[in-house]
Every structure is written in C-alpha cells, then in structure tokens.
Amino acid sequence: MGPLEIDFAIVGQGLAGSLLAWQLIRLEKKVLVIDDGHRTSSSRVAAGLVNPLAGMRFNAHPRTNEWLDSMADVYQEIAQALGKGAYFHPLPMQRLFRSPEQRRFHRRQLENAAVQPYLAESFGPDEAGPAIRAPDGGFCQQKTGYVALPRLLDDLRQWLRGQDALIEAESLPGNVAADEDEVRVGERRAAQLIFCEGYRVRDNPWFDWLPVQPDKGEILRLQSSQPLTHDIVNGAHWLIPLAEGGYRFGATHEHRQIDCQPTPQGRSRLEQGLEELLTDATGIEIVEHEAGVRPATADRNALLGTHPKIRRLHVCNGFGARGALSIPWHARIMADYLVDGALLPTDVDIARYTPTP
C-alpha cells in the first residue's frame, strides 16, 4: 500500500480498532491499522461477557436492543465472511442476588417494560445448581452469552494482513503529526487518524482531556475435574463455561495500579471469590492468570468524535466493561460519521467534553 493511498489510519487493533477497520474497509476505504502486537490490549484479556443488565439494580442502557441487534449481525457477518465458526456464544445467565435488597430491585424491574425482555422469575437458594452457592437465590437472565474475543481478534488480524491493512509498530505521540492536508504516522501519510488505543488515550496529548477512568481487571482461566455449570453465573464474580472446555472466572477492579500485569493480590482475591461461589473448589486447576485495563468513562458512555481543533484526528474509545456488547454498534456509527458525515449521538460525541478556549 502506498503511503498516499491511506484514507484512515487506526491506532490499536483491540476490538474497537478491529471492528472500525472492518466497517471502513467494507465501505471501500483504504485502511491501515497500527498495533503494538496486542502488548497493551484489554480486548485480548477480556472475557467478552454479554450482559444487558448492569450493576446492582439490574439497569439496562436505553440502546441495549440496538446493541444486541448490531452485535448479532456483525459477529455473524464476520464469521461468514472469514469462513469461521461462531464468535458469539449465547448462554443463559444465572444472576445471583448478593443481598436480600436485590430481590426488591428484581421485583421492581419485572414491572419495567424496558427491562422485562431480559428477566425471568427468581429462584431460591438451593436452585442454582449443586456446584454453586446462592444463599440469597437469584434469577435467570436472558439474551446473554460471551464473545470469543481472542479468536476473533486473531482471525481479524490475519484478515487485515491479507488486506495489506496492518503493521506491527508502536505509535508514539512523537511519531504523529497532523496539519490541514494530512496526518503523518512515522513515514506513512493518511487523510485521517483514529485513536482506538484503550486506556492509553489518557496519555495521548491530543485527547488527554477526556475523562477516561482506567479500571484494571484480573481474570483466571480454570480447568475442573467436575462440571461446575452449563450457564454463566454472575454474582460477586462471574463464571463462564467455555465452548472449547474449561472456564473463565473474574474479575477484579483496581483503579490505582494501572498496568497489564497480574498480581499475587489479584489472584488471592479471585481464589477467595471462587471458594465463596462454589460448594466445593477441590479438583480445580488455575491454568492462566491475566490482567487488562478497561477504558471506562466518567458518565459510562463511549467517547467518539473529532478533535475540536485538529479535524483530521479522531477517537473511538471508552467502552468499559460493555465492549463486546456495544462496540459493534459504535463502530458502525463511527464509520458512518467518518465516511458520510452522519451525526453522532450527543451522549457519545466527545463534543460534550470539549475544553473551553
């Protein structure tokens, strides 16, 4: 690819950068993704959990239905185009009440039309399955599952290579320059540049004013000599049975030590959580311990849009823990914005945070 042929350069091949590249290439644009070999990608570590109801009160985002529809379409489209197996694995979820008060929240939400599609009636303490402790009971949640993110990102990485649309390099601020005519990344020139670099956007000199709130999470991969659950279990921690065998268990939350290194403290907290969730934790082997940083935001909405002064620089970021569910929709609207000038919703447009002169 000649350097003058690049319409859009993208920094980061996590889920946001990969799906934005997918959408732009499908719109027949020349794209170059610049990635550091997933060295700092939280998407590689994330469990890909799809959960329409967030928090202790089981609230749904107003766009949850749109996110679910877009997610199903995009992941299926990619699987079919690449000739691969399904990336999204639908599984019911057992939401475990963490207090008697949560039973009241559940009863109220049963009367909420916006949340009803995802809810079922509650169950008692002894109905979560023989391996699971549920002292306060819980309820079954619908339209849940997980996305096989490592396999998806590996397959998209190979596809991008086949499109001559990927280079492995670290994009440092000193290597980037922009003027009225073009953007330069090292020796390469492009018409536009989009930063999809996750929590590292807080150190980006063009977008460091955005209110990113990094949230480090640690996760375990498990093998068990006995089956633990056929459904996703979500209480103080979540447990996901994987299609290829084994389980993922997580996650911690850390807002001070922001890096991608697993810690003994994080492992200890997870092991304690596993003991509290399972009736019997014998026969379980921890085969992997990973850490990543979620790019959460102050208002829990994504960060999409254009630099207020340098109009060739853009950002697509801030998806927090809901990336597997919400990024397909956001990547579509970002591509339409970049290519056709479609308006971004005000609640995700970074114009809401544009610094005053």
Beta strands, then each sheet from edge to edge (+ up, - down):
strand 1: 6-11
strand 2: 31-35
strand 3: 49-50
strand 4: 53-54
strand 5: 59-60
strand 6: 88-90
strand 7: 93-96
strand 8: 119-123
strand 9: 138-141
strand 10: 145-147
strand 11: 166-168
strand 12: 176-178
strand 13: 183-185
strand 14: 188-195
strand 15: 212-224
strand 16: 232-234
strand 17: 238-241
strand 18: 247-250
strand 19: 284-297
strand 20: 303-306
strand 21: 313-317
sheet 1: 11+ 2+ 1+ 14+ 13- 12+
sheet 2: 11+ 2+ 1+ 14+ 21+ 20-
sheet 3: 3+ 10- 6+
sheet 4: 4+ 5-
sheet 5: 8+ 9- 7+ 16+ 17- 18+ 15- 19+
end
